[in-house]
């Protein structure tokens, strides 16, 4: 082959290769550009969708405000406590549809810096999808939306994007009740006015409520670290907030420290706490709490801080190399008097000056008269009106027992226990009795205090009397009646709505399964810092045309007393309501 022919061939090969590589590189550029454009379009679509749920909050008099996010079509929206506390009982809320809505406070969490409000005037509000904040990882993309510097007087939310820079952060209280536990740290720009607004993940799910920011010492300038309250924490408190409460967080009744081998050990414990009654002692190592491993004091505080008072949760601890599992009811973190709204200004977080609305004033509008009834002031509540609504909703679970209303007189239950023992239980308005081999009980009512009868039950007869009062006389039979919120039954069971009653020194909690509203049991206790009598309904039957628990188990202090199978139920309304005798008859 000649030199010229070889050169011609090489040039041809080079030209073909150049064209091929150029084509390939161009294709790669086109593919990369297409990927970027698709990601951009997806991001824009997500932002546009969730923007409709973002709330610009302003006080009715134009003196303050912040942000929020709608979470249900009927208008419930989340924000920060420090935002709504500056706005009063009623406030103005703008959405990106350009409309301004009236809103009323529902419930508040001063410790967790969360508030629930309800926008009024519609039942078809756009609402955010609640995500799972425990699935967040460092590096995940997030969007913060809201009303920074209260500039969104046109109600169009500002959006900023960034990543999760830390998870499970704990921040100590800063001279107030306010305590951020297990929160999400982001570099997404969060500025004054963003408070109370949503933090969305890349899929547009609500994973947090923006609150604190880290700022330079000289002026409130964001330095790249913002903190969001996790939506999973808020979920635990949601029903309490819907009940119009000033909610409280929990304490174990024990303090912990880091041991010599870096383990978390009990430093001190209250003798009256449920944890002590379940067997926890000083120097025991806390291995896990609520199903999460505990590796530091901060981790312990993070887990404890996301639960309401009154919840029962599992704890695993180690003593002398042996693990033990217990279920512990959590105590209240504060005294009731500390959290009353009238006392709150002393300890509540004040909105920083930059969050006060200094821009254009909103149009002054008179609150419609029909909305004024949606706020009911009562000591200990943020808004008692909503507690009344929740009471009525949960009380529907008693409808299958309505045939017992006003049925008084002498009730006589007979049957067998799970151990095959015969029993007779007598309930009258003058006394209560249980005839049971080796474990009888007698409880007089006239002029007598309720006592632990039969012994070791936590007051079974007193509990059955509360039950009779509830189904025959309703809520009016009690000196106190309220909707509490929800909790996991017995620490590991299904979620239940909880009603609370008090009468004659006895406090009772009544449990209704959230999925279907069914009445599943109750706890009654004879005082504070004592274990209750726990009654769980296993089945129902018909007795003379009336529905009644046909099988129920009685427990006290983690020990089953007996399972009762009711074979007959006799109601004697014509006979004198005499006291039971020493045998319980």
C-alpha positions as CSV (number, residue, x, y, z in Angstrom):
1,X,0.0,0.0,0.0
2,X,1.4,3.4,-0.9
3,X,2.2,6.2,1.5
4,X,-0.5,8.4,0.1
5,X,-3.1,5.7,0.2
6,X,-2.2,5.0,3.9
7,X,-2.4,8.7,4.8
8,X,-5.8,8.9,3.1
9,X,-7.1,5.9,4.9
10,X,-5.8,7.2,8.3
11,X,-7.4,10.6,7.7
12,X,-10.7,8.8,6.8
13,X,-10.5,6.7,10.0
14,X,-9.7,9.8,12.0
15,X,-12.6,11.7,10.5
16,X,-15.0,8.8,11.1
17,X,-13.7,8.5,14.7
18,X,-14.0,12.2,15.3
19,X,-17.6,12.3,14.0
20,X,-18.4,9.2,16.1
21,X,-16.9,10.6,19.3
22,X,-18.5,14.0,18.7
23,X,-21.9,12.3,18.1
24,X,-21.4,10.1,21.2
25,X,-20.3,13.1,23.4
26,X,-23.2,15.2,22.0
27,X,-25.6,12.3,22.9
28,X,-24.2,12.3,26.4
29,X,-24.7,16.0,26.7
30,X,-28.2,15.7,25.4
31,X,-29.0,12.9,27.9
32,X,-27.4,14.8,30.8
33,X,-29.3,17.9,29.8
34,X,-32.5,15.9,29.6
35,X,-31.9,14.4,33.0
36,X,-31.4,17.9,34.5
37,X,-34.5,19.2,32.8
38,X,-36.6,16.3,34.0
39,X,-35.3,16.8,37.6
40,X,-36.1,20.5,37.4
41,X,-39.6,19.8,36.1
42,X,-40.2,17.3,38.8
43,X,-39.0,19.8,41.4
44,X,-41.2,22.6,40.0
45,X,-44.2,20.3,40.0
46,X,-43.6,19.3,43.6
47,X,-43.2,22.9,44.8
48,X,-46.3,24.1,42.9
49,X,-48.3,21.3,44.4
50,X,-47.3,21.8,48.1
51,X,-47.4,25.6,47.8
52,X,-51.2,25.5,48.0
53,X,-50.9,24.0,51.5
54,X,-48.6,26.7,52.9
55,X,-50.2,29.3,55.2
56,X,-49.1,32.9,55.8
57,X,-50.1,33.8,59.3
58,X,-50.8,37.3,60.5
59,X,-52.3,38.6,63.7
60,X,-55.7,40.1,63.3
61,X,-54.3,43.5,64.4
62,X,-51.2,43.3,62.1
63,X,-48.8,43.0,65.1
64,X,-47.2,39.7,64.4
65,X,-47.2,36.5,62.4
66,X,-45.3,33.7,60.8
67,X,-46.0,30.6,58.8
68,X,-48.0,27.4,58.9
69,X,-49.1,24.4,56.8
70,X,-52.5,22.8,56.3
71,X,-52.8,19.1,57.2
72,X,-56.5,18.3,56.7
73,X,-59.3,19.4,54.3
74,X,-61.4,20.7,57.1
75,X,-58.7,23.4,57.9
76,X,-56.4,22.1,60.6
77,X,-53.0,23.7,60.2
78,X,-49.7,23.4,62.2
79,X,-47.5,26.3,63.2
80,X,-45.2,27.2,66.1
81,X,-46.5,28.1,69.5
82,X,-44.3,31.2,69.5
83,X,-46.0,32.4,66.3
84,X,-49.6,31.9,67.4
85,X,-49.0,33.2,70.9
86,X,-48.3,36.6,69.4
87,X,-51.5,36.5,67.3
88,X,-54.1,35.8,69.9
89,X,-57.1,33.4,69.9
90,X,-58.1,34.4,66.3
91,X,-55.8,35.2,63.5
92,X,-55.7,35.8,59.7
93,X,-54.3,33.2,57.4
94,X,-53.5,33.7,53.7
95,X,-53.2,31.0,51.0
96,X,-51.7,31.2,47.6
97,X,-55.2,31.3,46.1
98,X,-55.0,34.9,47.1
99,X,-57.7,34.6,49.8
100,X,-57.5,35.6,53.4
101,X,-59.2,33.3,55.9
102,X,-60.1,33.6,59.6
103,X,-58.6,31.1,61.9
104,X,-58.9,30.1,65.5
105,X,-56.5,28.6,67.9
106,X,-57.1,24.9,68.7
107,X,-54.3,23.5,70.9
108,X,-50.8,24.5,72.0
109,X,-47.6,22.7,73.0
110,X,-45.4,25.4,74.7
111,X,-42.6,22.9,75.4
112,X,-42.4,21.5,71.9
113,X,-43.1,24.9,70.3
114,X,-46.1,23.6,68.3
115,X,-49.6,25.0,67.8
116,X,-52.6,23.7,66.0
117,X,-55.0,26.2,64.4
118,X,-58.1,25.8,62.3
119,X,-58.8,27.8,59.2
120,X,-62.5,28.6,58.7
121,X,-64.9,29.0,55.8
122,X,-64.2,25.8,53.8
123,X,-64.2,22.1,54.2
124,X,-62.1,21.4,51.1
125,X,-58.7,23.0,51.9
126,X,-55.6,21.7,50.1
127,X,-53.5,19.8,52.6
128,X,-50.1,18.3,52.9
129,X,-49.3,14.6,53.1
130,X,-47.6,13.7,56.3
131,X,-44.3,11.9,55.8
132,X,-42.1,9.8,58.0
133,X,-39.3,11.9,59.5
134,X,-37.5,8.8,60.8
135,X,-36.7,7.9,57.2
136,X,-34.7,11.1,56.6
137,X,-31.0,10.7,56.1
138,X,-28.2,13.3,56.1
139,X,-27.9,14.6,52.5
140,X,-31.6,14.3,51.6
141,X,-33.0,17.3,49.7
142,X,-35.6,19.4,51.5
143,X,-37.7,22.4,50.8
144,X,-38.7,25.1,53.4
145,X,-41.7,27.2,52.5
146,X,-43.3,30.1,54.3
147,X,-43.5,33.7,55.0
148,X,-39.9,34.9,55.8
149,X,-39.7,38.5,57.2
150,X,-43.6,38.5,56.8
151,X,-43.1,39.7,53.2
152,X,-45.8,37.4,51.7
153,X,-48.6,39.9,52.0
154,X,-49.7,38.5,48.6
155,X,-49.8,35.1,50.3
156,X,-47.4,33.6,47.8
157,X,-44.9,31.5,49.9
158,X,-41.2,31.8,49.6
159,X,-39.4,28.5,48.9
160,X,-35.8,27.6,49.7
161,X,-34.0,24.3,49.0
162,X,-31.2,22.5,50.8
163,X,-30.2,19.3,52.4
164,X,-30.6,17.6,55.8
165,X,-27.3,18.4,57.6
166,X,-28.1,16.5,60.8
167,X,-30.8,14.3,62.4
168,X,-31.8,13.5,66.0
169,X,-30.5,16.8,67.3
170,X,-31.2,17.8,70.9
171,X,-31.2,21.4,72.1
172,X,-31.4,22.3,75.8
173,X,-34.2,24.7,77.0
174,X,-33.0,28.3,76.6
175,X,-34.5,30.0,79.7
176,X,-38.0,28.9,78.8
177,X,-40.1,25.7,78.7
178,X,-39.1,25.4,75.0
179,X,-37.1,22.3,74.3
180,X,-36.3,21.0,70.8
181,X,-35.8,17.2,71.0
182,X,-35.0,14.8,68.2
183,X,-35.2,17.6,65.7
184,X,-34.0,17.9,62.1
185,X,-31.1,20.1,61.2
186,X,-31.0,21.5,57.7
187,X,-29.0,24.0,55.7
188,X,-32.1,25.0,53.9
189,X,-32.5,28.7,54.4
190,X,-34.9,29.4,57.3
191,X,-35.3,33.0,58.4
192,X,-37.5,34.9,60.8
193,X,-41.0,34.6,59.6
194,X,-40.4,31.0,58.4
195,X,-41.3,29.9,61.9
196,X,-44.1,27.4,61.9
197,X,-43.8,26.7,58.2
198,X,-43.4,23.3,56.6
199,X,-40.3,21.4,55.8
200,X,-40.9,19.1,52.8
201,X,-38.9,16.2,51.6
202,X,-38.0,15.8,47.9
203,X,-41.3,13.9,47.3
204,X,-43.3,16.8,48.8
205,X,-44.2,15.1,52.0
206,X,-44.4,17.1,55.3
207,X,-41.5,15.9,57.5
208,X,-41.1,18.9,59.9
209,X,-42.2,22.2,61.2
210,X,-39.5,24.9,61.0
211,X,-38.7,26.6,64.2
212,X,-35.3,27.6,65.6
213,X,-32.4,28.9,63.6
214,X,-28.7,29.5,64.5
215,X,-27.7,33.1,64.0
216,X,-24.7,35.3,64.3
217,X,-24.3,37.1,67.6
218,X,-24.8,40.5,66.0
219,X,-28.1,40.4,64.3
220,X,-30.5,37.7,63.2
221,X,-28.8,36.5,60.1
222,X,-29.1,32.9,59.1
223,X,-25.7,31.2,59.2
224,X,-26.8,27.9,57.5
225,X,-28.3,25.9,60.4
226,X,-32.0,25.6,60.9
227,X,-34.0,23.2,63.0
228,X,-37.3,21.6,62.4
229,X,-39.6,19.8,64.8
230,X,-40.0,16.3,63.4
231,X,-43.5,15.4,62.1
232,X,-43.3,12.1,63.9
233,X,-43.0,13.9,67.2
234,X,-46.0,16.0,66.3
235,X,-48.0,12.9,65.4
236,X,-47.8,11.7,69.0
237,X,-49.4,14.9,70.2
238,X,-51.8,15.5,67.3
239,X,-55.0,14.2,69.1
240,X,-54.1,16.0,72.3
241,X,-53.8,19.2,70.3
242,X,-57.1,18.5,68.5
243,X,-58.6,18.2,72.0
244,X,-57.9,21.9,72.7
245,X,-55.3,21.2,75.3
246,X,-52.2,22.9,76.6
247,X,-50.3,19.7,76.2
248,X,-47.4,18.6,78.3
249,X,-44.4,16.4,77.5
250,X,-43.2,13.4,79.6
251,X,-40.6,12.5,82.1
252,X,-39.5,9.1,83.3
253,X,-39.3,10.1,86.9
254,X,-35.6,9.3,86.7
255,X,-32.4,11.1,85.6
256,X,-29.6,9.4,83.7
257,X,-25.8,9.9,83.3
258,X,-23.0,8.5,81.2
259,X,-21.3,5.6,83.0
260,X,-17.6,4.7,83.1
261,X,-18.0,2.5,80.1
262,X,-20.0,5.1,78.1
263,X,-23.2,3.3,78.9
264,X,-26.4,5.3,80.0
265,X,-27.2,4.5,83.6
266,X,-29.9,5.6,86.0
267,X,-28.5,8.4,88.2
268,X,-31.6,8.9,90.4
269,X,-35.2,7.8,90.5
270,X,-38.4,8.9,92.2
271,X,-39.7,6.2,94.6
272,X,-43.3,7.2,93.6
273,X,-42.7,6.8,89.8
274,X,-44.1,4.0,87.7
275,X,-40.6,3.2,86.6
276,X,-39.6,2.5,90.2
277,X,-42.8,0.4,90.8
278,X,-41.9,-1.6,87.7
279,X,-38.4,-2.4,89.1
280,X,-36.0,0.2,87.7
281,X,-33.3,1.2,90.1
282,X,-30.2,3.5,90.4
283,X,-27.2,2.3,88.4
284,X,-29.3,0.2,86.0
285,X,-28.2,0.5,82.4
286,X,-30.8,1.8,80.0
287,X,-30.4,-0.3,76.8
288,X,-33.4,0.8,74.8
289,X,-36.4,3.1,75.2
290,X,-39.6,3.0,73.1
291,X,-38.0,0.5,70.8
292,X,-34.9,2.7,70.1
293,X,-31.4,1.9,71.3
294,X,-30.0,4.3,73.8
295,X,-26.3,5.1,73.4
296,X,-25.9,8.5,75.1
297,X,-27.7,10.9,77.5
298,X,-28.7,13.1,74.5
299,X,-30.2,10.1,72.8
300,X,-32.3,9.3,75.9
301,X,-33.5,12.9,76.1
302,X,-34.3,12.9,72.4
303,X,-36.5,9.8,72.7
304,X,-38.2,10.9,75.9
305,X,-38.9,14.4,74.6
306,X,-41.1,13.3,71.7
307,X,-43.8,11.7,73.9
308,X,-46.8,13.1,75.8
309,X,-47.3,12.5,79.5
310,X,-49.4,9.5,80.3
311,X,-48.2,7.3,77.5
312,X,-46.9,3.8,78.5
313,X,-43.8,2.7,76.7
314,X,-41.4,-0.3,76.8
315,X,-38.0,0.0,78.4
316,X,-35.2,-2.5,78.3
317,X,-32.6,-2.2,81.1
318,X,-29.6,-4.3,82.2
319,X,-28.6,-5.2,85.7
320,X,-25.7,-7.5,86.6
321,X,-25.5,-8.5,83.0
322,X,-29.1,-9.5,82.7
323,X,-31.6,-7.7,80.5
324,X,-35.2,-7.0,81.7
325,X,-38.2,-5.6,79.8
326,X,-40.8,-3.4,81.4
327,X,-43.7,-1.2,80.4
328,X,-43.6,2.2,82.1
329,X,-46.2,5.0,82.3
330,X,-44.6,8.4,81.8
331,X,-45.1,11.2,84.2
332,X,-45.9,14.8,83.4
333,X,-42.9,17.0,82.8
334,X,-44.5,20.1,84.4
335,X,-47.1,20.9,87.0
336,X,-50.5,21.8,85.6
337,X,-50.2,25.4,87.0
338,X,-47.0,25.9,85.1
339,X,-48.7,25.4,81.7
340,X,-51.9,27.3,82.2
341,X,-52.4,29.9,79.5
342,X,-52.7,32.7,82.0
343,X,-49.3,31.8,83.4
344,X,-47.6,31.1,80.1
345,X,-46.2,34.6,79.4
346,X,-43.6,34.1,82.2
347,X,-42.1,31.1,80.4
348,X,-43.2,31.1,76.8
349,X,-40.8,32.0,74.0
350,X,-41.4,35.5,72.7
351,X,-41.2,36.1,69.0
352,X,-38.0,37.9,68.1
353,X,-38.3,41.5,66.9
354,X,-37.7,40.6,63.3
355,X,-40.8,38.4,63.3
356,X,-43.1,41.2,64.2
357,X,-45.1,42.5,61.2
358,X,-43.7,45.9,60.3
359,X,-44.8,46.0,56.7
360,X,-48.1,46.7,55.1
361,X,-51.2,46.3,57.3
362,X,-53.8,43.8,56.3
363,X,-57.3,45.0,55.7
364,X,-59.2,45.4,59.0
365,X,-62.1,42.9,59.0
366,X,-64.6,42.2,61.8
367,X,-64.7,38.6,62.9
368,X,-68.0,37.0,61.7
369,X,-70.3,36.4,64.6
370,X,-70.7,32.7,63.8
371,X,-67.0,32.2,64.4
372,X,-66.9,33.7,67.9
373,X,-68.6,30.6,69.4
374,X,-65.7,28.5,68.2
375,X,-63.6,29.7,71.1
376,X,-64.5,28.6,74.6
377,X,-62.2,29.8,77.4
378,X,-61.6,27.4,80.2
379,X,-58.6,27.1,82.6
380,X,-56.1,24.5,81.5
381,X,-57.2,24.5,77.9
382,X,-56.1,26.5,74.8
383,X,-59.7,26.2,73.5
384,X,-62.2,24.1,75.3
385,X,-64.6,24.2,72.4
386,X,-62.6,21.6,70.5
387,X,-62.4,19.4,73.5
388,X,-66.2,19.4,73.6
389,X,-66.3,18.3,69.9
390,X,-63.8,15.5,70.5
391,X,-65.8,14.3,73.5
392,X,-68.9,13.9,71.4
393,X,-67.0,12.1,68.7
394,X,-65.5,9.5,71.0
395,X,-68.7,9.1,73.0
396,X,-70.3,7.5,69.9
397,X,-68.4,4.4,71.0
398,X,-70.9,4.0,73.9
399,X,-73.9,3.8,71.6
400,X,-74.1,0.0,71.7
401,X,-74.5,0.3,75.5
402,X,-77.2,3.0,75.4
403,X,-79.9,0.6,76.5
404,X,-78.4,0.8,80.0
405,X,-79.1,4.5,80.4
406,X,-81.1,5.1,83.6
407,X,-81.2,1.4,84.5
408,X,-80.5,1.6,88.2
409,X,-81.1,-0.9,91.0
410,X,-79.3,-4.1,92.0
411,X,-77.1,-5.7,89.3
412,X,-76.0,-9.3,89.9
413,X,-73.4,-10.9,87.6
414,X,-72.6,-14.6,87.9
415,X,-70.2,-16.8,86.0
416,X,-66.8,-18.4,86.1
417,X,-63.2,-17.2,86.0
418,X,-60.6,-18.5,83.6
419,X,-59.4,-20.8,86.4
420,X,-62.9,-22.4,86.7
421,X,-63.9,-20.6,89.9
422,X,-67.5,-19.6,90.4
423,X,-68.1,-15.9,91.0
424,X,-70.9,-13.6,92.0
425,X,-70.5,-9.8,91.6
426,X,-73.1,-7.4,93.0
427,X,-73.3,-3.7,92.1
428,X,-75.7,-1.4,93.9
429,X,-75.7,2.3,94.7
430,X,-75.1,1.4,98.4
431,X,-72.4,-1.1,98.1
432,X,-70.4,-3.4,95.9
433,X,-69.4,-7.0,96.5
434,X,-67.5,-9.9,94.9
435,X,-67.9,-13.5,96.0
436,X,-64.9,-15.4,94.8
437,X,-63.1,-18.4,96.5
438,X,-60.2,-17.2,98.6
439,X,-60.4,-13.7,97.0
440,X,-63.7,-12.0,98.0
441,X,-64.2,-8.3,98.2
442,X,-66.7,-5.8,99.8
443,X,-66.9,-2.1,99.1
444,X,-69.5,0.0,101.0
445,X,-70.4,3.3,99.3
446,X,-72.3,5.4,101.8
447,X,-69.9,7.6,103.6
448,X,-66.9,5.4,102.7
449,X,-63.8,5.9,100.7
450,X,-63.0,3.7,97.8
451,X,-60.4,1.1,98.7
452,X,-58.4,-1.7,97.1
453,X,-61.1,-4.4,97.1
454,X,-60.6,-7.3,96.5
455,X,-57.0,-6.7,97.7
456,X,-54.4,-6.7,95.0
457,X,-56.7,-5.6,92.2
458,X,-56.1,-1.8,92.5
459,X,-59.8,-1.4,93.3
460,X,-61.8,-3.7,91.0
461,X,-65.1,-3.0,92.8
462,X,-64.5,0.8,92.6
463,X,-63.7,0.4,88.9
464,X,-66.9,-1.5,88.2
465,X,-68.9,1.2,90.0
466,X,-67.4,3.8,87.7
467,X,-68.3,1.7,84.7
468,X,-71.9,1.3,85.9
469,X,-72.1,5.1,86.4
470,X,-70.8,5.8,82.9
471,X,-73.3,3.6,81.1
472,X,-76.3,4.4,83.2
473,X,-75.9,8.1,83.9
474,X,-73.4,9.3,81.3
475,X,-70.9,12.1,81.6
476,X,-73.0,14.0,84.1
477,X,-72.2,11.4,86.8
478,X,-68.7,12.7,87.2
479,X,-67.1,15.8,88.7
480,X,-64.7,16.0,85.8
481,X,-64.9,14.8,82.2
482,X,-62.6,15.5,79.3
483,X,-61.1,14.1,76.1
484,X,-57.4,13.5,76.7
485,X,-56.0,12.5,73.3
486,X,-54.7,9.2,72.1
487,X,-52.1,6.6,73.1
488,X,-51.0,3.1,72.4
489,X,-53.0,0.7,74.6
490,X,-50.9,-0.9,77.2
491,X,-47.7,0.5,75.6
492,X,-47.7,-1.9,72.6
493,X,-51.3,-2.2,71.6
494,X,-53.5,-0.4,69.0
495,X,-54.0,3.4,69.2
496,X,-57.0,4.4,71.3
497,X,-58.8,7.6,72.0
498,X,-59.0,8.4,75.7
499,X,-61.7,10.0,77.8
500,X,-60.9,10.9,81.5
501,X,-63.4,11.0,84.4
502,X,-63.0,11.8,88.1
503,X,-65.4,11.0,90.8
504,X,-65.0,10.3,94.6
505,X,-61.3,10.3,94.4
506,X,-61.2,7.8,91.6
507,X,-59.7,8.7,88.2
508,X,-60.6,6.6,85.2
509,X,-59.4,6.5,81.7
510,X,-61.8,5.0,79.1
511,X,-60.3,3.6,75.9
512,X,-61.9,3.6,72.4
513,X,-60.1,2.0,69.5
514,X,-59.3,4.6,66.9
515,X,-59.8,2.4,63.9
516,X,-63.5,1.7,64.6
517,X,-64.4,3.6,67.8
518,X,-65.1,0.4,69.8
519,X,-65.0,0.6,73.6
520,X,-62.2,-1.8,74.6
521,X,-61.7,-1.2,78.3
522,X,-60.6,1.2,81.0
523,X,-58.2,1.9,83.9
524,X,-59.3,3.2,87.3
525,X,-56.9,4.2,90.0
526,X,-57.6,5.2,93.6
527,X,-55.1,8.0,93.8
528,X,-52.0,9.5,92.2
529,X,-48.7,7.6,91.9
530,X,-50.5,4.2,92.3
531,X,-51.0,1.4,89.8
532,X,-54.6,1.3,88.4
533,X,-57.0,-1.5,88.1
534,X,-56.9,-2.4,84.4
535,X,-60.0,-3.9,82.8
536,X,-59.9,-5.0,79.1
537,X,-63.0,-6.3,77.3
538,X,-62.5,-9.5,75.4
539,X,-66.0,-10.1,74.2
540,X,-69.6,-8.8,74.5
541,X,-72.9,-10.6,74.8
542,X,-76.6,-9.9,75.1
543,X,-78.4,-10.2,78.5
544,X,-82.1,-9.6,78.5
545,X,-81.8,-7.7,75.2
546,X,-78.9,-5.5,76.5
547,X,-75.3,-5.6,75.3
548,X,-72.7,-6.1,78.1
549,X,-69.1,-7.3,78.4
550,X,-69.4,-11.1,78.5
551,X,-65.7,-11.7,79.0
552,X,-63.1,-9.3,80.5
553,X,-59.7,-9.6,82.1
554,X,-58.6,-7.7,85.2
555,X,-54.9,-6.8,85.8
556,X,-53.0,-4.8,88.4
557,X,-49.3,-4.0,88.5
558,X,-48.6,-6.2,85.5
559,X,-50.3,-9.2,87.2
560,X,-53.5,-10.8,85.9
561,X,-56.0,-11.1,88.8
562,X,-58.6,-13.0,86.9
563,X,-60.5,-13.4,83.6
564,X,-64.3,-13.2,84.2
565,X,-66.8,-15.0,81.9
566,X,-70.3,-13.6,82.6
567,X,-73.0,-16.3,82.3
568,X,-75.9,-14.4,83.7
569,X,-76.7,-10.7,84.4
570,X,-79.7,-10.0,86.6
571,X,-81.1,-6.5,87.1
572,X,-83.5,-6.1,90.0
573,X,-85.0,-2.6,89.7
574,X,-88.1,-3.3,91.8
575,X,-86.3,-4.5,95.0
576,X,-84.7,-2.1,97.5
577,X,-81.2,-1.2,96.5
578,X,-79.7,-3.0,99.6
579,X,-76.1,-3.4,100.4
580,X,-74.3,-6.6,99.5
581,X,-73.6,-9.0,102.4
582,X,-70.2,-10.2,103.5
583,X,-70.2,-12.8,100.8
584,X,-70.8,-10.3,98.1
585,X,-74.5,-11.2,97.6
